[in-house]
Amino acid sequence: MSDNSNTNTVPVQEFEYKAEMKQLLDLIVHSLYTHPEIYLRELISNASDALSKVRFNALTDQDIIDREAELAIRISIDSKELTFVIEDSGVGMTEEELIANLGTVAKSGTLGFMQALKDQQKELDGNLIGQFGVGFYSVFMVTDEVTVETRSARPGSDGYRWRSSGQGTYTIEKIDKAERGTRISFKLKEASKEFAEEYRVEQIVKKYSNFVDFPIYLDQKQLNSITALWQRSKNELKEEEVNEFYKFIANDYQNPLDYLPVSVEGMVTFKALLFLPTEAPPEMLYRQGDLENRGPQLYVKKVLIQQECRDLLPEYLRFIAGVVDTEDLSLNVSREVVQSSPVLAKIRQILTGKILGWFETLAQEQPEKFRTFYKAFGPIIKIGLNTDFTNRDKLIELLRFESTKTEVDEYVTLKAYSERMAPDQKEIYYHSGTSRTQLLAHPNLEYFQNMGIEVLLLSDPVDVFVIPSIHEYDKKPLKSIEKADIDFAKQHKENEKDQPLAANLLKPVLKLFRETLGEGIEDVIESHRLVSAPVTLVSGKDGLDSQMEKMMKMMKSDMPAGKRILEVNTSHPIIRNLAGMIMANEHNPLIRTAMKQLYEGALLLEGGLDSTTAFLSRMNELIEAATLSR
């Protein structure tokens, strides 16, 4: 406990929270969280981190304060006074660290993400709070004021008291504190008095913090069971125990989808226990796949060296949670040494191979579980195709696609597609767009549907960057249906009305289309792919696939749009009627109005129509003309 006898003569400094911090505190206290018990999980987690740091620092620093102090977390409560105290003998904080850790938002994007969730009126239960580095502030759900007394483990450090009601300001004053570490104390609100009961504290610790790597005492009773599960063999692991361990290390409230024990002896020796989350972490979705600072925990001889070791796995696999423990690194290894370590490089190589093999086993033996995994993490796995060339072939076999021959949420592999191709089909066809519904409605698909040719439907934004890089599978080129080399002459015309216009009627139609659309189009040609639509847009010979171009423009807004080719279905009644109108009077303004409308309708279907005002005005003009002719 701290000795506070010398605080009256020391000035108390008041600090104001930054505006973003005020908003965040308001969200936490008043809006978002419905399970206040998680405040204890977060305080224990912070204490555990502080203890891990001081244990690590003690390996190389002989001068830290209280070298021999027991590494432990101690909780004391008073059910009558409703007081709660939690203290640790960890690394402690300097004044600057107090301000940095307790006065500012920990991670960029945190406030924006939480505000967005509030705006969407989503009910949260507190399980996101720790993932965004704001776990300490959850204490304001159960109290109106918090006092933090701390002393850094650095030699010559001073003690400090931080106090705040979470309303907009906090104070810091220098105090006498003999021991290193941090002591957090507060009085519970009447509505939260359950947390001053022994049974309730023990229940929460066992639920959330049973696997903390340090003893947690309530008075003199140890509440948690410290155990290195990853050191056990697979048949010694109990599912309930494994699930709870995952929830603790991954800061997740759901059970893992699956887990993989690994034990390797040879050129390198290590043990690992890896977990596949059921859902993608929210911050990963919010930052659109940012896995830069994720990774399993790295232990050396059961001592935590790095909380999130990004060098253990390639970036596209860093959503895997877990622990890797090796004896082939020294205990005082630095982050720089880890990054360049041949031991880590070998562990990474072995782990990557085992994880990809794990995924393939799930696909073969537990397809429903694999489907859940792929739905959550498929887009990230695809990124590996362009970064992990060693395992590229394995990754290609893991890919799953919707197609014109699969039902909603069913998938086909490239292998299955290839095996059911017709003997005369030489290419694997794909079609890119924003959704399955939009893709199936696109005119460019009509020929393939009419001929019973399967087409992969790519609606994941990652696909347009990744799939074209595969080039071929089983010696069969992958081609966008906009760029495919197809003999459209095979298409059967069912009756006389389906026959294309004669050349003498077609030529003036194409000529007037070109004149009407002018420089905005590369060319207008007769289509052989269309069945029931009057026109469609396709890429030029050297142009980008339309979806690829759209994605490129999103990344580089000043990128000029490529010119497209308008294909005209000369057997369609609209085109045949336009041909008749041209023969009667090619200067009829309705002809050009209809042609512009057909072109912009094709743009609208692709999501490429910048302004709908002229389109709607022209549509009204055509409706008016049609109703007048009745």
N, C-alpha and C positions, 0 to 999 in steps of 0.2 A: 504494500500500500504506500501511497505517497505521503511525504511529510510536508504539510502546507503552512508551516508556522511562519514562513518568511514572505508572505504575499502582500501584506498590508502596505509596505513601503515601495512596492514595485508598480509602476504605472501600467494601467490596462489600456491596450490599444484596441480601438474599434475599427473593423474593416467592413466594407460594403460588398455584398455579393455582386458580381457582374450581372447584367440584365438577363443573360441566357441562363445563368445559374438560378436566378429568382424564378424564372418561368419553369425550369426543370423541377425545382422543389415544390412549386405549386401543383404541378402535374402529379408528382409522386404522392404528395400528402392528400390531395383533394380529389383526384380524378381516376387514377389508373388502377390502383392495386387493391385487391379484395381479400388477399390472404396475408394478414400482417405477420404471421408466424415466420415468414421468410426473413424478417429483419435479423433474427438470431443466426440463421444460416449465413447471411452476409457478414455479420460481425465476426463469426468464427472463421469464415473463409479469409477475411482480411488479416485476422490474427495468425492464421496458419501461414499465409504468405510472408508475414513479417518474421515468423520463426524460421521459415525455410531460408530467407535471405541471411539472417544472422548465422545460421548453421553453415551456410555456404561461405560467408565472409570469414568465419572462424578458421576455415581451412588454410587461409593464406595470411590472415591478419592476427598477429599475436597480441595486439594492443587494444582489442575491443573491450569495452566495460563488461564486468561480470562474466568472464570467460566460462566459469564453472557453473553458472546458473542453470537450473533445470529448464529445458525447453518445453514449456507447457502453457495451456490455456486454463485460466481459473475463472469460474463464475460464482458469484454469491448473490443471494436474493433475500428479501425480507417481505414475507407475505402480508405483514401488518402495515408496514410503512410503504409498501409497493415500490421498494427500491430495487434496482438491478445494476450489477457491476460485472464487467467482463474485462480481464486483463491478461496480457501476455508478456513474456520475457523476450520479445522479438527485437527487431532492428531499431524500432522507435523512429521518431521524426525530429528533425531540426525545425526551427521556426519557418524557414523557407519551404521545407517539405510539407509542413502543416498547411501553409497557404496554397501550395500547389495541389495537394491531395484532397483537402477539405474545402477549398474555396473556389474551385473551378471545375468545369465539366471535363470529365476524364477523356472522352473520345469524341472526335469530330463527327458530326452527323447525328449524335445521340438525341439532341433536342428535336431536330427535324423529324426523326423517325418516330419518337414518342408522340409528338404533336400530331403526326399523320394518323397514328393509331387512334388517338383521341377523336380526331375529326371524322374518322370512319366509324366512330361509336362502337369500337370493339371492346368487349369486356376482357380484361386481362387479370391474371391471378398472381402476378408477382414473379413469374418465372423468367421474365425477360430482364429483370432489373440488374442482376449480377452480370449478365452478358454485355452490358454497356458500361461497366466500370462505375456505376453510381450506387452500388449496393449499400454503402454506409448510410446514405440518406433515407433508406427505408426505415431507419429507426424513428423518424418523425411520424410514422404511422401509429406508434405506440406511446409516444411521449411528446411533451411540449418543449422540453429543453434538454440538451445533451452537453455533458462535460467530458472533454478528452484531455487526460494528463499524460504526457509523453516525454521520454528522454532518448535521444539517439545513442546508439552503441559506439559512436565515434569517441575517441579519447578527448577529454576536455569539454564535452558537450554540456549544455544546460537543459534544465527541465522547463517545460512550457504547459500552460493550461489554455485550451481552446474551448470556447463555450458559445452555443448558438441556440436560438429557438426556431431556426429555419425560416424566419420571416423576411430577411433582407440583409441582416448584418450578423457578424460574429466578432468575438473578442479574443485576443491572445495576450497572455501575461506570463512573465517569467516566474517560475516557482522552484523551490528546492525539491528535488526528486532523487532519491539515493540510487534507485535501481534503473537499469535500462528497460525499455519496453513501453507499452501503452496501456493505460487504464481508462475505460469508458464507463461512465456512470450516469444514471438518469432515474427519474421517478416516473413510473408507469401511469398512463391515464386510467381512470376508473374503468373504462370500457375494455382495457387491456390487462386487467388485474390477473387474468389466468396465467400470465407469463411470470408471475411471482410465485407460482406453485411448483414444487419440486417435480412432481409427476409430469407436468406439462413440459418443463424444460428438458427433462430426460427423454420424453417422447420425441421432441423436435430434434434433439441431437442425434438420436438413433435413426431418425427418418432421413435427415439431410447430411449429417456430418460424421457418420459412424467410421468412415475411412480416412478421416483427417490423420495426417502422419505424426501427430503429437497428442499426448494425453490431454483430454478435456475433463477437468475436475469441477464438480458441483460440491462446494465445501471440500470434503476430503474424498469423496467418492468419484472414481473414474467412470465416465459415462460411455466412452467409445471403445471399440475394439480395433486396435491398430493391426493391420495385417497386409502383407504384400501378396495380394491375390495372384499377381503375374508370376510369382515364383512357384505356384502350384501346377501340377499336371492337369490336363483337361478333365480327367475323370474324377478329380478331387474338387472341381468347381461346382458350386450349387447355383442354379439359375437365379434364385432370389438374391443371393449374395452378389452375384455378378451384376445384376440389374441395378442394385443399390450403389455399387461401386461406380458404375457408369454414370449414374445421376450425379454423384458427387464430383467426379473429375471433369465431367462435361458440362456441369451446371445446367442440366436438362431435367425436366420433370417427367418426361416420358421414358419408358423402357427402351433400350436400344433395339433396332430391328434385328441385329445379329451380332455375334462377337467371334473373334478369332484368336485363340492362344497360339503363340509362336515360341519355339525353343530351338535355337541353332547353336551348334558346336562345330568348330572347324577353323577356317581362316579367321573368322571372328566368332565370338561367343556372346550371345545375348538372349534374353527372354523378353517377350512382349505380350500384352493383352490389348487387342485392338477392337474398336466398336464402330458399328455402322449406325448412325442416327436414323430415326424413323422419318424425320423431316429435315429439310435444309435449315440451318440456323438463320434466324431472322435478320441478323446483320449482314449475312452473306447475300440474302435476297435484296436487302435495302441498298447495298453497295454493288449490286449486280455482279456477284461472283468474286468479290474481293477476298482472296484467301491469303493475302500477303503475309499476315502475321499469325497464322494459325499453324497447328501441328501438334503431334502427341507430346506428352511430357517425357523428358529425358532424365533418367536416373543413372547414376554410377554407383554400383555396390549399394543399392537401396537408398541412396541419398539423392534428393531432387536437385538437378543441376540447372535445368531450364523448364519453365512452366509450359511454354509452347515452342517447341524446337522445330523451326521451319526447315531445317536441313535434313530431317529424318525422312521426309517424303517429298516427291515432286509437287508443285503447286496444285495441280489438278486433283490430287488425292488428299489435300490437307483438311478436308472435312472429316476425315477419319479421326476419331478421338481415341485416346488410350495412353498406355505407358510402355516405354522401351527402357530396359535396364541392361547395362553392359558392364563387364569388369575390364574391358580393353581400353578404357580411357582413364586418365588420372582424375582424382576427385577435384583437383583445383583447376580443371580445364576451363579456359576462357571462351567467350562467345566467338572470338576471332579464330581460336584454335579449332573449335567445333566446325566452323564453316569450311576450313581447309583440311580437315582430318580425313586421311584415307580410311580409317576405321568407320567413320560416319558414312563415307561414300559407299563402302561395302555394305553396311547395314541398310542403307537407303535402297541399294540395288536389290538386295534380298527381299526386303519388305515389299517393295513395289511388285516384284514377281509373285510373291505369296498373296498379296491383296488382289491382283488381277486374276489369279487362279481361284481365289475365294469367290469373286464375282461370277466367274464362269461356272463354278460348282453350284452356286445359288440358282443361276439361270437353268441349269440342267435338272437339279434335284428339287428346288423350291421355287418354281416359276412365279407364283403369286408374290412371294417375298421379293424376288428379283424385280417384278413389275413395280412394286412400291418403291424400291430403291431407285430404279431407273427414272421413275416419274420425278423424284425429288432431285436426283443428282446427275441425270443423263446429260444436261447441258454442260456441266463442268467436266464430265468424263470426255466429252467431245473435244474440249480444249486441248486435251493431252495429245490428240492426233497431230497437232502442229508444233508440239514442244517435246514430246517423248518419242523420238524416232526408233529407239531400241525396242520399245514395246508396241509400236504402231500396229503391227499385224494382230496382236492380241486385242487391242482396243477396237479395231475394225470389227472383229468378231463379236464384240460386246454391243455394238450399235443396234438400236431397234428403231423401226420406222412405222408410222401409219402408212397405209397405201389405199389405192382404189379398191383393193380386194380384202381389206380388213374392216372389221366393225369399229365403232368408236372405242377408244382406249385399248384396242388390240394392236399388236405390233408384229412386224415381220423382220427377219434378219436379212442381210445381203445374201447369205448362203441359201436361205429358203427361197428368196426371190429368184436367185440364179438357177436353182434346181427346177423351178416350175416355169421358166421361160420357154416359149415356143421355139422349136428348132431353128426357125428362120429369123428369130429376133437376135440381133447382134449387140444391142446396147441395153444398159440399165437406165430407165428413164425416171427423172424426178421433176417435181413441180414445186416451186417455192411460193409462199404467201403468208398471210397473217393468221389464218385459221383453217381448219378442215372444211368448214362450211363454205368459206370464200373460195377455197381451192377447187372444191367439187363443182362450184357454180361457174367456174371460169371457162370461156369458150375454147381456149387452147387445149382443154382436156377432151373435147368432144370426139375427136378422131380416135383417140386411144380407148375411150369408153365404148365407142361404136364397134371397134375391132377387138375388144376384149383384152387389150394389152394393159398389164399392170403398171401403175405409175406410183412411185414413192411420193408421199405428201409431206413436204417439209414446212412446218409452221413454227419451229423453234428459231428465233433470230440468229442463234449461233450457227445453224445449218449452212447458211449461205456463204459463210467464211470457211467452213470446215469440209463440207461434203465435196465441193469441186476439187479440193486438194487430194482426194483419194484417187482421182483419175480413172482407175479401173479396178475391178474385182473379178477374180477368176478369169482374167484376160478379156473381160467385157467392159468397155468404156462406160463411165457414168456420164449421162448427158441430161441437161435441162431440156424439157420438151420444147422450149423456145429455140434451142440450138441443135436439136437432134437431126441426124441424117436419116430421113424417113422417106420411103417410097409411098407417097400418098395415093398413087394411082390404084393401089389395091382396094381402096374404099369402094364399096358397092353403092350405086345409086338405085334406089328402090323403084322409082317410077319416072315418068316423063317430066313431071314438075321439078324433080330433083336434078335434072340435067342442067349443066352450066350454060350460061349465055353463049350464043354464037359469037365468033370473033368480031364480026362487024358491029354487033351491039355492045360488046364488052369494051372495045377500045375507047369510045367516047365517054363511057362511065369512068374508067380509070383516069382518063385525061382530065375530066372535070374535077374529080376527087383531088388530083395533084394540084390543080390550079387553085382550088378552094382552100386547101390546107397549107399550101405554099411551103415556106422554109421550115415550118414546125415539124415536118415529117421527112424521113429519108426517102421513102418511096411508097407507092400504093400498087399492090399486085393482086392478082387473082389467088384466092386461097383454095387449097385442096384439103386442108385439115378440118375446116368447119363443117358442122352437120346442121345445127339448128339456129346458130347465131348469125347475124348478118355481117359483122366485122369483128376483127380482133387485132391486137397489137403484138408484134413480136420484135425481138432484138435484131438489130442489123448484124451483118456478117461478122464485123469486128467489135460489136458493142457488148456491153455487160448484160447478163441476165437481169431482168427488170427488178427482181427483189434484191439482188446484189447492189445494183445501182442505188436503190432506195436506202439501203444500209450505209453505203459509202457517203451519200449526201447527208445523212444524219450525223456522221462523224466530221464531215467537211462541208459546211453549209454553202460555201461559195463554189462548190464543184459544179460545172455546167452539166445540164441534163443531156444524155445521149439521145440522138434522134432515133425514132423507132420506125418500123415498117408497118403500115396498115394493110392487113390482108382482108380482101372482100370476098364474101361467099356469094358467087354469081348465080347460085341456084336458089338463093333466098328470095321470097316474094318481095321484100322491100327493095332489094337491089334490082330485081326484074322490073318492078314498077318505076323505079328511078330511070331505068333504061328507056322505058316507054315514054316517060315525061320528057326526057332529053330529045327523043325523036320528034315529039310533038312541038316542043319549044324549049331549047336548051337555055334560054334566058329567063325562064321562070324562076323567080327568087326563092321559091319553096325548095327547089332542088338543092341549092347551096346550103340553105338553112338545115335541111335534113342531113346533108353530108357532114356539116359541122357537129350536128347533134350526135350522129353515129360515132364520130371520132371521140368527142368528149365523153360519151357514154362508155366507151372502151377505157378511157383514162380513169373515169370514175370507178369503174369496176376494179381497177388495179390500185386505187388509192392515190392516183397521180394527178387528180384534177385540183388545181390550186384554188380556183374560184368557181363557186356554183351559181353565182348571180346570173351571168350570161346564159348558162346552161338552163336554168329555170325559166328565164325570160323567153328563150328560144322554144322550150317545151310548150309554154303557153301559146306561143305563136302557131305552132304546129297543131295543137289541139283546136285552136280557134279555126284554122283553115279546114281541119277535118270536119268540124261540126257545121261549118258553113256549106260544105259540099253535099251535106245530107239532103 
